[in-house]
């Protein structure tokens, strides 16, 4: 099937709710950093915005707006130990198997197989729900995450939005 | 999340984003993207399909070594077994 036209759908939604047209971020350039070592020698971390919380942490507000909480998840956490709360997508599959949106078990398996060097000490869940302050993301939250990734000596970073 | 990827990449850590929304990704332009034409939240496939989840995750990670053009979007060569347009519209328009 053709890819879903999310921009059109969301514009329609905002119009229905009586909001002014959403000002989308449209970039024409993007940075690129070459990896410094092969995947099989790299330490990998990842981030999901799918409303995924470890059982040791509070559940996310499924209707979150401008929630800048960011959870670090221990790399040994198993897929059975998560809850999923997010009203912006159909969470049934992710609730049954969190690896659909946050493949913690699969990443560990790739490291055990030697196809990935190592799983970083911490994986990440945050930036979920609707975030309207792009300035705060770019100038505060994302740079703070970068500091944590450096602390964990992360070589490669994977992001899974939902 | 595309914005986060751009900040992390610019700070010197290579990234890959596993997207289910092609038009959203084209606008934000993360450094590297694997586009998976599956429902939102099924970025790595179906529940309990361990092989598929591992395959998609590994494909995304290998893209970091393969892509040398900033903003490249590579589409995963797998199809979701049925149309999910209705499901997406129901969820998004209700949120």
gemmi code that builds the backbone of each chain (N, CA, C; Angstrom):
import gemmi

chains = {
    "A": [
        ("UNK", (0.835, -1.206, 0.000), (0.000, 0.000, 0.000), (0.870, 1.257, 0.000)),
        ("UNK", (0.280, 2.352, -0.447), (0.979, 3.641, -0.425), (1.227, 4.070, 1.019)),
        ("UNK", (2.334, 4.756, 1.278), (2.563, 5.243, 2.647), (1.413, 6.138, 3.123)),
        ("UNK", (1.079, 6.035, 4.396), (0.032, 6.888, 4.982), (0.478, 8.348, 4.911)),
        ("UNK", (-0.472, 9.215, 4.585), (-0.142, 10.661, 4.517), (-0.467, 11.300, 5.862)),
        ("UNK", (0.501, 11.190, 6.756), (0.280, 11.671, 8.123), (0.123, 13.188, 8.184)),
        ("UNK", (0.883, 13.892, 7.357), (0.823, 15.359, 7.409), (-0.597, 15.827, 7.068)),
        ("UNK", (-1.170, 15.248, 6.009), (-2.537, 15.622, 5.629), (-3.534, 15.261, 6.730)),
        ("UNK", (-3.356, 14.053, 7.294), (-4.270, 13.601, 8.346), (-4.214, 14.516, 9.571)),
        ("UNK", (-3.007, 14.878, 9.953), (-2.860, 15.712, 11.149), (-3.361, 17.129, 10.898)),
        ("UNK", (-3.108, 17.638, 9.688), (-3.663, 18.959, 9.358), (-5.184, 18.942, 9.455)),
        ("UNK", (-5.780, 17.839, 8.986), (-7.240, 17.680, 9.048), (-7.708, 17.652, 10.499)),
        ("UNK", (-6.946, 16.930, 11.333), (-7.293, 16.810, 12.743), (-7.244, 18.173, 13.450)),
        ("UNK", (-6.178, 18.915, 13.187), (-6.045, 20.217, 13.848), (-7.159, 21.169, 13.389)),
        ("UNK", (-7.518, 21.069, 12.106), (-8.585, 21.913, 11.576), (-9.907, 21.589, 12.288)),
        ("UNK", (-10.168, 20.273, 12.459), (-11.393, 19.844, 13.150), (-11.458, 20.401, 14.564)),
        ("UNK", (-10.274, 20.470, 15.207), (-10.239, 20.924, 16.593), (-10.235, 22.442, 16.696)),
        ("UNK", (-10.226, 23.117, 15.551), (-10.278, 24.567, 15.555), (-8.944, 25.235, 15.788)),
        ("UNK", (-7.839, 24.454, 15.689), (-6.511, 25.051, 15.860), (-6.070, 25.724, 14.563)),
        ("UNK", (-5.208, 26.734, 14.679), (-4.612, 27.296, 13.454), (-3.729, 26.249, 12.787)),
        ("UNK", (-3.428, 26.414, 11.494), (-2.603, 25.422, 10.788), (-1.285, 25.185, 11.517)),
        ("UNK", (-0.914, 23.916, 11.658), (0.314, 23.554, 12.354), (1.523, 23.966, 11.521)),
        ("UNK", (2.502, 24.557, 12.178), (3.712, 24.984, 11.461), (4.745, 23.857, 11.514)),
        ("UNK", (4.783, 23.053, 10.478), (5.694, 21.916, 10.434), (7.135, 22.384, 10.301)),
        ("UNK", (8.032, 21.633, 10.925), (9.460, 21.864, 10.702), (9.828, 21.258, 9.356)),
        ("UNK", (10.356, 22.072, 8.449), (10.789, 21.551, 7.154), (12.261, 21.888, 6.979)),
        ("UNK", (13.098, 20.870, 7.026), (14.545, 21.053, 6.889), (14.991, 20.656, 5.489)),
        ("UNK", (15.987, 21.351, 4.992), (16.513, 21.009, 3.668), (17.947, 20.479, 3.754)),
        ("UNK", (18.541, 20.579, 4.935), (19.891, 20.045, 5.130), (19.920, 19.266, 6.430)),
        ("UNK", (20.865, 18.345, 6.537), (20.980, 17.552, 7.765), (22.435, 17.141, 7.943)),
        ("UNK", (22.878, 16.965, 9.187), (24.283, 16.583, 9.411), (24.513, 15.102, 9.126)),
        ("UNK", (25.749, 14.733, 8.931), (26.101, 13.310, 8.813), (27.488, 13.094, 9.410)),
        ("UNK", (27.563, 12.152, 10.341), (28.828, 11.801, 10.982), (29.174, 10.369, 10.598)),
        ("UNK", (30.364, 10.145, 10.071), (30.759, 8.786, 9.691), (31.050, 7.964, 10.948)),
        ("UNK", (30.628, 6.686, 10.963), (30.951, 5.846, 12.125), (32.456, 5.660, 12.251)),
        ("UNK", (32.923, 5.534, 13.491), (34.369, 5.452, 13.730), (34.847, 4.008, 13.774)),
        ("UNK", (33.917, 3.054, 13.876), (34.315, 1.642, 13.919), (33.196, 0.771, 13.370)),
        ("UNK", (33.494, -0.466, 13.023), (32.449, -1.338, 12.470), (31.336, -1.627, 13.489)),
        ("UNK", (30.170, -1.963, 12.969), (29.019, -2.276, 13.825), (29.363, -3.355, 14.858)),
        ("UNK", (30.107, -4.365, 14.429), (30.426, -5.495, 15.319), (31.363, -5.096, 16.459)),
        ("UNK", (31.871, -3.859, 16.385), (32.730, -3.365, 17.482), (32.105, -2.160, 18.171)),
        ("UNK", (30.877, -1.819, 17.789), (30.263, -0.573, 18.269), (29.319, -0.820, 19.441)),
        ("UNK", (29.304, 0.144, 20.342), (28.342, 0.142, 21.447), (27.094, 0.898, 20.989)),
        ("UNK", (25.946, 0.232, 21.090), (24.705, 0.761, 20.528), (23.716, 1.085, 21.646)),
        ("UNK", (23.074, 2.243, 21.526), (21.931, 2.560, 22.384), (20.765, 2.945, 21.489)),
        ("UNK", (19.582, 3.057, 22.100), (18.415, 3.439, 21.300), (17.393, 4.160, 22.161)),
        ("UNK", (16.484, 4.850, 21.455), (15.455, 5.687, 22.084), (14.129, 5.419, 21.387)),
        ("UNK", (13.070, 5.263, 22.182), (11.737, 5.221, 21.586), (10.898, 6.350, 22.159)),
        ("UNK", (9.958, 6.841, 21.354), (9.006, 7.836, 21.840), (7.603, 7.238, 21.902)),
        ("UNK", (7.540, 5.903, 22.031), (6.256, 5.210, 21.976), (5.527, 5.059, 23.303)),
        ("UNK", (5.837, 5.886, 24.299), (5.125, 5.779, 25.576), (5.453, 4.493, 26.326)),
        ("UNK", (6.713, 4.067, 26.242), (7.152, 2.793, 26.824), (7.791, 3.065, 28.183)),
        ("UNK", (7.260, 2.442, 29.237), (7.831, 2.637, 30.577), (8.209, 1.301, 31.189)),
        ("UNK", (9.392, 1.262, 31.813), (9.793, 0.073, 32.556), (8.946, -0.034, 33.812)),
        ("UNK", (8.743, -1.262, 34.307), (7.847, -1.454, 35.457), (8.362, -0.763, 36.720)),
        ("UNK", (9.651, -0.413, 36.747), (10.194, 0.290, 37.913), (9.897, 1.794, 37.862)),
        ("UNK", (9.297, 2.250, 36.770), (9.037, 3.682, 36.568), (7.532, 3.916, 36.437)),
        ("UNK", (7.093, 5.167, 36.699), (5.662, 5.452, 36.489), (5.278, 5.293, 35.023)),
        ("UNK", (4.012, 4.961, 34.783), (3.511, 4.893, 33.401), (3.490, 6.294, 32.806)),
        ("UNK", (3.583, 6.369, 31.481), (3.470, 7.666, 30.805), (2.005, 8.074, 30.743)),
        ("UNK", (1.790, 9.378, 30.717), (0.452, 9.900, 30.449), (0.173, 9.699, 28.962)),
        ("UNK", (-0.836, 8.901, 28.621), (-1.056, 8.591, 27.203), (-1.397, 9.817, 26.358)),
        ("UNK", (-1.872, 10.882, 26.997), (-2.230, 12.105, 26.260), (-1.206, 13.215, 26.477)),
        ("UNK", (0.039, 12.834, 26.783), (1.052, 13.809, 27.194), (1.234, 14.931, 26.177)),
        ("UNK", (1.399, 16.120, 26.720), (1.770, 17.289, 25.911), (2.929, 17.981, 26.612)),
        ("UNK", (3.994, 18.237, 25.840), (5.190, 18.893, 26.385), (5.721, 18.204, 27.642)),
        ("UNK", (5.808, 16.888, 27.596), (6.396, 16.117, 28.694), (7.854, 15.834, 28.323)),
        ("UNK", (8.773, 16.447, 29.074), (10.189, 16.318, 28.718), (10.912, 15.281, 29.571)),
        ("UNK", (10.127, 14.447, 30.274), (10.746, 13.352, 31.021), (11.476, 12.395, 30.067)),
        ("UNK", (12.638, 11.925, 30.518), (13.403, 10.965, 29.716), (13.872, 9.851, 30.645)),
        ("UNK", (13.447, 8.624, 30.376), (13.802, 7.478, 31.223), (15.013, 6.751, 30.662)),
        ("UNK", (15.996, 6.503, 31.508), (17.069, 5.589, 31.169), (16.663, 4.185, 31.596)),
        ("UNK", (16.778, 3.244, 30.686), (16.359, 1.860, 30.950), (17.603, 0.984, 30.977)),
        ("UNK", (17.737, 0.182, 32.026), (18.897, -0.708, 32.137), (18.943, -1.678, 30.948)),
        ("UNK", (20.134, -1.898, 30.425), (20.259, -2.747, 29.225), (19.821, -4.189, 29.470)),
        ("UNK", (19.757, -4.603, 30.731), (19.347, -5.978, 31.026), (17.837, -6.130, 31.186)),
        ("UNK", (17.101, -5.030, 31.079), (15.636, -5.121, 31.188), (15.094, -6.006, 30.066)),
        ("UNK", (14.148, -6.869, 30.407), (13.582, -7.750, 29.378), (12.232, -7.222, 28.910)),
        ("UNK", (11.847, -7.638, 27.726), (10.647, -7.119, 27.080), (9.370, -7.296, 27.889)),
        ("UNK", (9.364, -8.261, 28.804), (8.146, -8.497, 29.591), (7.934, -7.439, 30.667)),
        ("UNK", (8.935, -6.600, 30.895), (8.897, -5.703, 32.054), (8.481, -4.277, 31.711)),
        ("UNK", (7.725, -4.114, 30.618), (7.353, -2.763, 30.192), (5.842, -2.607, 30.075)),
        ("UNK", (5.400, -1.358, 30.244), (4.017, -0.987, 29.942), (4.051, 0.042, 28.815)),
        ("UNK", (2.975, 0.118, 28.052), (2.902, 1.058, 26.930), (1.632, 1.893, 27.082)),
        ("UNK", (1.794, 3.206, 27.151), (0.651, 4.122, 27.279), (0.833, 5.294, 26.329)),
        ("UNK", (0.076, 5.293, 25.254), (0.202, 6.357, 24.259), (-1.068, 6.360, 23.418)),
        ("UNK", (-1.813, 7.444, 23.482), (-3.091, 7.470, 22.755), (-2.919, 7.907, 21.305)),
        ("UNK", (-1.680, 8.175, 20.877), (-1.481, 8.677, 19.523), (-1.218, 7.573, 18.501)),
        ("UNK", (-1.150, 6.337, 18.946), (-1.084, 5.225, 17.983), (-1.736, 3.996, 18.619)),
        ("UNK", (-1.971, 2.968, 17.823), (-2.602, 1.747, 18.306), (-1.540, 0.915, 19.039)),
        ("UNK", (-1.641, 0.839, 20.367), (-0.578, 0.244, 21.185), (-0.787, -1.251, 21.450)),
        ("UNK", (-1.785, -1.854, 20.822), (-2.088, -3.255, 21.139), (-0.874, -4.172, 20.901)),
        ("UNK", (-0.253, -4.044, 19.738), (0.883, -4.920, 19.431), (2.068, -4.639, 20.359)),
        ("UNK", (2.360, -3.368, 20.589), (3.497, -3.016, 21.451), (3.248, -3.475, 22.891)),
        ("UNK", (1.991, -3.461, 23.311), (1.660, -3.939, 24.655), (1.896, -5.449, 24.753)),
        ("UNK", (1.547, -6.164, 23.697), (1.773, -7.615, 23.692), (3.249, -7.962, 23.578)),
        ("UNK", (3.994, -7.132, 22.868), (5.419, -7.402, 22.652), (6.118, -6.066, 22.407)),
        ("UNK", (6.773, -5.573, 23.441), (7.357, -4.229, 23.372), (8.429, -4.133, 22.283)),
        ("UNK", (8.958, -5.294, 21.872), (9.999, -5.297, 20.837), (9.496, -4.754, 19.493)),
        ("UNK", (8.173, -4.675, 19.311), (7.633, -4.072, 18.080), (8.084, -2.630, 17.921)),
        ("UNK", (8.232, -1.935, 19.048), (8.586, -0.509, 18.971), (9.881, -0.186, 19.720)),
        ("UNK", (10.295, -1.100, 20.591), (11.496, -0.886, 21.414), (12.172, -2.256, 21.585)),
        ("UNK", (12.999, -2.639, 20.596), (13.466, -4.038, 20.521), (14.610, -4.355, 21.489)),
        ("UNK", (14.319, -4.288, 22.775), (15.358, -4.509, 23.800), (15.912, -5.935, 23.747)),
        ("UNK", (15.009, -6.899, 23.571), (15.476, -8.295, 23.545), (16.278, -8.587, 22.285)),
        ("UNK", (15.805, -8.026, 21.168), (16.483, -8.286, 19.890), (17.871, -7.637, 19.867)),
        ("UNK", (17.989, -6.451, 20.432), (19.290, -5.768, 20.441), (20.296, -6.577, 21.269)),
        ("UNK", (19.821, -7.092, 22.396), (20.709, -7.908, 23.236), (21.148, -9.169, 22.475)),
        ("UNK", (20.218, -9.762, 21.727), (20.560, -10.963, 20.943), (21.614, -10.659, 19.882)),
        ("UNK", (21.480, -9.507, 19.228), (22.478, -9.145, 18.214), (23.861, -8.983, 18.852)),
        ("UNK", (23.889, -8.458, 20.079), (25.176, -8.324, 20.774), (25.724, -9.696, 21.166)),
        ("UNK", (24.839, -10.586, 21.604), (25.276, -11.951, 21.960), (25.813, -12.697, 20.740)),
        ("UNK", (25.187, -12.454, 19.577), (25.627, -13.087, 18.328), (26.938, -12.512, 17.812)),
        ("UNK", (27.322, -11.351, 18.370), (28.538, -10.688, 17.880), (28.308, -9.796, 16.682)),
        ("UNK", (27.042, -9.629, 16.262), (26.783, -8.768, 15.102), (26.805, -7.295, 15.499)),
        ("UNK", (26.590, -7.051, 16.791), (26.703, -5.708, 17.371), (27.752, -5.816, 18.464)),
        ("UNK", (28.614, -4.796, 18.603), (29.689, -4.879, 19.588), (29.168, -5.068, 21.010)),
        ("UNK", (28.298, -4.141, 21.436), (27.762, -4.199, 22.799), (26.502, -3.348, 22.880)),
        ("UNK", (25.657, -3.681, 23.853), (24.524, -2.822, 24.168), (25.007, -1.823, 25.216)),
        ("UNK", (24.697, -0.560, 25.011), (25.104, 0.471, 25.967), (24.456, 0.210, 27.326)),
        ("UNK", (25.045, 0.730, 28.406), (24.471, 0.495, 29.745), (23.018, 0.921, 29.864)),
        ("UNK", (22.652, 2.000, 29.136), (21.274, 2.487, 29.242), (20.641, 2.680, 27.865)),
        ("UNK", (19.361, 2.297, 27.787), (18.516, 2.574, 26.626), (17.523, 3.650, 27.078)),
        ("UNK", (16.796, 4.274, 26.147), (16.057, 5.486, 26.480), (14.623, 5.482, 25.985)),
        ("UNK", (13.740, 6.071, 26.809), (12.348, 6.268, 26.420), (11.945, 7.690, 26.791)),
        ("UNK", (11.445, 8.428, 25.818), (11.040, 9.807, 26.086), (10.598, 10.510, 24.822)),
        ("UNK", (10.405, 11.825, 24.914), (9.923, 12.633, 23.793), (8.590, 12.096, 23.270)),
        ("UNK", (7.769, 11.533, 24.166), (6.511, 10.929, 23.717), (5.401, 11.983, 23.728)),
        ("UNK", (4.269, 11.611, 23.163), (3.130, 12.525, 23.119), (3.389, 13.687, 22.179)),
        ("UNK", (2.663, 14.754, 22.412), (2.832, 15.944, 21.566), (3.813, 16.895, 22.242)),
        ("UNK", (4.859, 17.285, 21.514), (5.813, 18.260, 22.033), (5.796, 19.476, 21.118)),
        ("UNK", (5.419, 20.598, 21.682), (5.237, 21.797, 20.864), (6.443, 22.725, 20.907)),
        ("UNK", (7.333, 22.520, 21.916), (8.485, 23.416, 22.024), (9.695, 22.799, 21.358)),
        ("UNK", (9.823, 23.048, 20.065), (10.958, 22.484, 19.335), (12.263, 23.099, 19.794)),
        ("UNK", (12.216, 24.375, 20.190), (13.431, 25.035, 20.678), (13.970, 24.309, 21.901)),
        ("UNK", (13.067, 23.933, 22.803), (13.524, 23.258, 24.014), (14.118, 21.879, 23.686)),
        ("UNK", (13.547, 21.184, 22.717), (14.111, 19.896, 22.294), (15.529, 20.092, 21.776)),
        ("UNK", (15.686, 21.029, 20.865), (16.959, 21.189, 20.164), (18.022, 21.822, 21.057)),
        ("UNK", (17.608, 22.727, 21.947), (18.598, 23.465, 22.735), (18.834, 22.876, 24.120)),
        ("UNK", (17.869, 22.095, 24.647), (18.034, 21.584, 26.011), (17.962, 20.060, 26.095)),
        ("UNK", (16.818, 19.486, 25.718), (16.601, 18.055, 25.982), (17.544, 17.167, 25.174)),
        ("UNK", (17.650, 17.421, 23.889), (18.512, 16.574, 23.064), (19.989, 16.734, 23.447)),
        ("UNK", (20.494, 17.959, 23.682), (21.883, 18.073, 24.151), (22.117, 17.370, 25.492)),
        ("UNK", (21.121, 17.391, 26.386), (21.273, 16.676, 27.662), (21.384, 15.176, 27.412)),
        ("UNK", (20.596, 14.680, 26.455), (20.700, 13.264, 26.097), (22.074, 12.949, 25.523)),
        ("UNK", (22.600, 13.834, 24.706), (23.941, 13.627, 24.133), (24.968, 13.430, 25.252)),
        ("UNK", (24.867, 14.226, 26.303), (25.811, 14.085, 27.421), (25.720, 12.701, 28.042)),
        ("UNK", (24.497, 12.193, 28.197), (24.318, 10.847, 28.766), (24.891, 9.775, 27.826)),
        ("UNK", (24.690, 9.963, 26.528), (25.224, 8.992, 25.564), (26.751, 8.979, 25.611)),
        ("UNK", (27.339, 10.164, 25.763), (28.808, 10.227, 25.859), (29.294, 9.534, 27.120)),
        ("UNK", (28.559, 9.739, 28.205), (28.932, 9.095, 29.472), (28.938, 7.564, 29.301)),
        ("UNK", (27.996, 7.062, 28.511), (27.897, 5.613, 28.284), (28.770, 5.147, 27.110)),
        ("UNK", (29.541, 6.058, 26.544), (30.445, 5.740, 25.423), (29.723, 5.071, 24.260)),
        ("UNK", (28.582, 5.666, 23.906), (27.760, 5.145, 22.808), (28.401, 5.505, 21.466)),
        ("UNK", (28.517, 4.500, 20.596), (29.073, 4.719, 19.256), (27.983, 4.960, 18.219)),
        ("UNK", (26.852, 4.256, 18.343), (25.752, 4.362, 17.373), (24.445, 4.479, 18.118)),
        ("UNK", (23.520, 5.288, 17.561), (22.259, 5.552, 18.252), (21.099, 5.346, 17.289)),
        ("UNK", (20.117, 4.554, 17.718), (18.950, 4.253, 16.894), (17.725, 4.898, 17.532)),
        ("UNK", (16.876, 5.500, 16.709), (15.664, 6.148, 17.217), (14.438, 5.510, 16.587)),
        ("UNK", (13.428, 5.209, 17.428), (12.203, 4.588, 16.951), (11.013, 5.439, 17.399)),
        ("UNK", (10.576, 6.373, 16.558), (9.427, 7.199, 16.908), (8.109, 6.439, 16.763)),
        ("UNK", (7.119, 6.819, 17.566), (5.767, 6.283, 17.417), (4.784, 7.320, 17.931)),
    ],
    "B": [
        ("UNK", (11.422, 13.444, 17.108), (12.502, 12.445, 17.163), (13.527, 12.682, 16.064)),
        ("UNK", (13.041, 13.157, 14.913), (13.980, 13.535, 13.860), (14.878, 14.668, 14.309)),
        ("UNK", (14.298, 15.589, 15.078), (15.094, 16.701, 15.614), (16.158, 16.179, 16.571)),
        ("UNK", (15.794, 15.209, 17.396), (16.745, 14.618, 18.347), (17.873, 13.939, 17.574)),
        ("UNK", (17.522, 13.201, 16.534), (18.534, 12.513, 15.726), (19.528, 13.515, 15.157)),
        ("UNK", (19.021, 14.651, 14.684), (19.902, 15.662, 14.093), (20.885, 16.219, 15.119)),
        ("UNK", (20.398, 16.451, 16.349), (21.270, 16.995, 17.400), (22.341, 15.971, 17.792)),
        ("UNK", (21.932, 14.706, 17.948), (22.882, 13.653, 18.340), (23.937, 13.468, 17.246)),
        ("UNK", (23.493, 13.448, 16.010), (24.419, 13.283, 14.879), (25.414, 14.447, 14.807)),
        ("UNK", (24.884, 15.660, 14.951), (25.746, 16.845, 14.874), (26.773, 16.860, 16.001)),
        ("UNK", (26.445, 16.180, 17.109), (27.378, 16.107, 18.241), (28.424, 15.013, 18.041)),
        ("UNK", (28.336, 14.288, 16.924), (29.389, 13.331, 16.600), (29.036, 11.868, 16.813)),
        ("UNK", (27.772, 11.575, 17.132), (27.354, 10.175, 17.299), (26.436, 9.809, 16.129)),
        ("UNK", (26.845, 8.878, 15.267), (26.011, 8.510, 14.115), (24.672, 7.902, 14.556)),
        ("UNK", (23.615, 8.242, 13.806), (22.265, 7.799, 14.158), (21.572, 7.156, 12.966)),
        ("UNK", (20.541, 6.367, 13.290), (19.586, 5.932, 12.269), (18.203, 5.987, 12.904)),
        ("UNK", (17.230, 6.483, 12.142), (15.864, 6.574, 12.619), (15.022, 5.541, 11.869)),
        ("UNK", (14.234, 4.784, 12.601), (13.358, 3.776, 11.992), (11.953, 4.363, 11.956)),
        ("UNK", (11.565, 4.832, 10.773), (10.349, 5.636, 10.618), (9.211, 4.818, 10.037)),
        ("UNK", (7.990, 5.096, 10.494), (6.796, 4.546, 9.848), (6.001, 5.654, 9.142)),
        ("UNK", (6.506, 6.870, 9.177), (5.798, 7.988, 8.534), (6.692, 8.675, 7.524)),
        ("UNK", (6.571, 8.244, 6.279), (7.520, 8.730, 5.274), (7.437, 10.252, 5.086)),
        ("UNK", (6.211, 10.786, 5.012), (6.087, 12.234, 4.763), (6.595, 13.050, 5.950)),
        ("UNK", (6.355, 12.565, 7.159), (6.857, 13.269, 8.347), (8.386, 13.305, 8.334)),
        ("UNK", (8.982, 12.171, 7.977), (10.441, 12.071, 7.951), (11.046, 12.959, 6.878)),
        ("UNK", (10.405, 13.018, 5.709), (10.926, 13.854, 4.620), (10.960, 15.322, 5.025)),
        ("UNK", (10.018, 15.722, 5.870), (9.989, 17.129, 6.307), (11.107, 17.431, 7.310)),
        ("UNK", (11.251, 16.563, 8.312), (12.216, 16.846, 9.391), (13.644, 16.531, 8.948)),
        ("UNK", (13.783, 15.559, 8.058), (15.065, 15.179, 7.474), (16.116, 14.770, 8.529)),
        ("UNK", (15.926, 13.610, 9.152), (16.971, 13.068, 10.026), (18.183, 12.676, 9.165)),
        ("UNK", (19.343, 12.472, 9.795), (20.551, 12.146, 9.013), (20.404, 10.878, 8.166)),
        ("UNK", (19.864, 9.811, 8.761), (19.663, 8.541, 8.039), (18.354, 7.929, 8.490)),
        ("UNK", (17.617, 7.358, 7.544), (16.330, 6.770, 7.909), (16.106, 5.442, 7.204)),
        ("UNK", (15.629, 4.467, 7.973), (15.022, 3.277, 7.382), (13.520, 3.489, 7.453)),
        ("UNK", (12.862, 3.600, 6.284), (11.406, 3.749, 6.263), (10.772, 2.363, 6.208)),
        ("UNK", (9.929, 2.090, 7.188), (9.223, 0.814, 7.296), (7.742, 1.109, 7.087)),
        ("UNK", (7.179, 0.627, 6.001), (5.778, 0.950, 5.678), (4.825, 0.027, 6.434)),
        ("UNK", (4.905, 0.119, 7.740), (4.081, -0.652, 8.667), (3.300, 0.337, 9.523)),
        ("UNK", (2.315, -0.132, 10.288), (1.577, 0.803, 11.160), (2.502, 1.475, 12.173)),
        ("UNK", (2.169, 2.683, 12.566), (2.903, 3.377, 13.612), (2.921, 2.487, 14.860)),
        ("UNK", (4.096, 2.316, 15.451), (4.216, 1.439, 16.620), (4.643, 0.023, 16.264)),
        ("UNK", (4.648, -0.292, 14.984), (5.158, -1.578, 14.493), (6.450, -1.353, 13.707)),
        ("UNK", (7.260, -0.422, 14.174), (8.517, -0.088, 13.494), (9.363, -1.324, 13.212)),
        ("UNK", (9.326, -2.306, 14.147), (10.150, -3.509, 13.999), (9.296, -4.737, 13.681)),
        ("UNK", (8.060, -4.509, 13.275), (7.248, -5.597, 12.779), (6.170, -6.064, 13.734)),
        ("UNK", (5.802, -7.331, 13.567), (4.659, -7.906, 14.276), (5.094, -8.478, 15.626)),
        ("UNK", (4.158, -8.514, 16.581), (4.487, -9.096, 17.886), (4.854, -10.570, 17.746)),
        ("UNK", (5.845, -10.976, 18.497), (6.299, -12.368, 18.557), (6.926, -12.877, 17.263)),
        ("UNK", (7.097, -12.021, 16.256), (7.842, -12.428, 15.060), (9.306, -12.016, 15.272)),
        ("UNK", (9.996, -12.857, 16.019), (11.350, -12.508, 16.460), (12.301, -12.321, 15.286)),
        ("UNK", (12.159, -13.173, 14.266), (13.054, -13.069, 13.106), (12.869, -11.735, 12.400)),
        ("UNK", (11.606, -11.339, 12.228), (11.344, -10.070, 11.554), (11.878, -8.892, 12.370)),
        ("UNK", (11.657, -8.925, 13.667), (12.131, -7.825, 14.527), (13.657, -7.706, 14.449)),
        ("UNK", (14.316, -8.854, 14.513), (15.787, -8.860, 14.483), (16.290, -8.384, 13.116)),
        ("UNK", (15.588, -8.823, 12.045), (15.970, -8.456, 10.683), (15.880, -6.940, 10.484)),
        ("UNK", (14.784, -6.350, 10.937), (14.591, -4.907, 10.739), (15.592, -4.114, 11.580)),
        ("UNK", (15.784, -4.547, 12.824), (16.746, -3.857, 13.686), (18.146, -3.905, 13.077)),
        ("UNK", (18.536, -5.069, 12.602), (19.880, -5.208, 12.033), (20.016, -4.409, 10.737)),
        ("UNK", (18.943, -4.430, 9.924), (18.972, -3.646, 8.674), (19.186, -2.163, 8.997)),
        ("UNK", (18.472, -1.679, 10.000), (18.606, -0.263, 10.370), (20.038, 0.035, 10.804)),
        ("UNK", (20.614, -0.822, 11.615), (21.966, -0.559, 12.121), (23.011, -0.637, 11.001)),
        ("UNK", (22.819, -1.536, 10.057), (23.784, -1.632, 8.958), (23.715, -0.406, 8.036)),
        ("UNK", (22.552, 0.264, 8.023), (22.437, 1.484, 7.211), (23.419, 2.554, 7.659)),
        ("UNK", (23.786, 2.536, 8.933), (24.702, 3.573, 9.425), (26.032, 3.487, 8.682)),
        ("UNK", (26.465, 2.261, 8.382), (27.717, 2.106, 7.634), (27.520, 2.357, 6.139)),
        ("UNK", (26.317, 2.061, 5.641), (26.086, 2.128, 4.190), (25.825, 3.534, 3.676)),
        ("UNK", (25.055, 4.319, 4.441), (24.608, 5.617, 3.916), (25.718, 6.644, 4.007)),
        ("UNK", (26.013, 7.280, 2.877), (27.007, 8.357, 2.914), (26.421, 9.664, 2.377)),
        ("UNK", (25.101, 9.685, 2.162), (24.443, 10.918, 1.707), (23.520, 11.419, 2.820)),
        ("UNK", (23.768, 12.622, 3.338), (22.946, 13.138, 4.443), (21.471, 13.178, 4.080)),
        ("UNK", (20.625, 12.666, 4.947), (19.181, 12.714, 4.733), (18.621, 11.565, 3.924)),
        ("UNK", (19.455, 10.589, 3.602), (18.974, 9.461, 2.792), (17.883, 8.678, 3.539)),
        ("UNK", (16.853, 8.289, 2.786), (15.776, 7.451, 3.323), (15.753, 6.163, 2.512)),
        ("UNK", (16.015, 5.049, 3.169), (15.986, 3.742, 2.514), (14.718, 3.034, 2.955)),
        ("UNK", (13.976, 2.461, 1.987), (12.728, 1.775, 2.341), (12.987, 0.292, 2.549)),
        ("UNK", (12.446, -0.238, 3.638), (12.557, -1.669, 3.923), (11.774, -2.455, 2.874)),
        ("UNK", (12.360, -3.543, 2.396), (11.734, -4.337, 1.350), (10.829, -5.413, 1.967)),
        ("UNK", (9.850, -4.982, 2.746), (8.869, -5.919, 3.315), (7.521, -5.209, 3.369)),
        ("UNK", (6.453, -5.984, 3.190), (5.104, -5.404, 3.196), (4.350, -5.866, 4.440)),
        ("UNK", (3.552, -4.970, 5.002), (2.614, -5.363, 6.054), (1.505, -6.181, 5.386)),
        ("UNK", (1.037, -7.267, 6.027), (0.129, -8.189, 5.313), (-1.224, -7.605, 4.920)),
        ("UNK", (-1.682, -6.548, 5.541), (-2.956, -5.961, 5.099), (-2.889, -4.439, 5.183)),
        ("UNK", (-3.882, -3.783, 4.554), (-3.927, -2.316, 4.605), (-4.193, -1.866, 6.041)),
        ("UNK", (-3.522, -0.805, 6.449), (-3.753, -0.310, 7.808), (-4.162, 1.163, 7.810)),
        ("UNK", (-4.564, 1.666, 6.652), (-4.957, 3.078, 6.564), (-6.100, 3.395, 7.527)),
        ("UNK", (-7.122, 2.519, 7.555), (-8.290, 2.783, 8.401), (-7.898, 2.846, 9.873)),
        ("UNK", (-7.039, 1.910, 10.272), (-6.616, 1.853, 11.672), (-5.887, 3.135, 12.073)),
        ("UNK", (-5.005, 3.592, 11.204), (-4.235, 4.802, 11.498), (-5.164, 6.011, 11.590)),
        ("UNK", (-6.092, 6.111, 10.641), (-6.989, 7.263, 10.637), (-7.860, 7.276, 11.889)),
        ("UNK", (-8.356, 6.090, 12.270), (-9.190, 6.006, 13.478), (-8.433, 6.496, 14.698)),
        ("UNK", (-7.196, 6.007, 14.856), (-6.420, 6.353, 16.050), (-6.033, 7.831, 16.044)),
        ("UNK", (-5.524, 8.293, 14.922), (-5.029, 9.671, 14.869), (-6.157, 10.684, 14.992)),
        ("UNK", (-7.262, 10.415, 14.314), (-8.333, 11.400, 14.323), (-9.089, 11.395, 15.639)),
        ("UNK", (-8.891, 10.334, 16.442), (-9.548, 10.280, 17.752), (-8.676, 10.883, 18.844)),
        ("UNK", (-7.385, 11.064, 18.550), (-6.462, 11.456, 19.627), (-6.623, 12.926, 20.001)),
    ],
}
model = gemmi.Model(1)
for chain_id, residues in chains.items():
    chain = gemmi.Chain(chain_id)
    for i, (resn, *xyz) in enumerate(residues, 1):
        res = gemmi.Residue()
        res.name, res.seqid = resn, gemmi.SeqId(i, " ")
        for name, pos in zip(("N", "CA", "C"), xyz):
            atom = gemmi.Atom()
            atom.name, atom.element = name, gemmi.Element(name[0])
            atom.pos, atom.b_iso = gemmi.Position(*pos), 0.0
            res.add_atom(atom)
        chain.add_residue(res)
    model.add_chain(chain)
structure = gemmi.Structure()
structure.add_model(model)
structure.setup_entities()
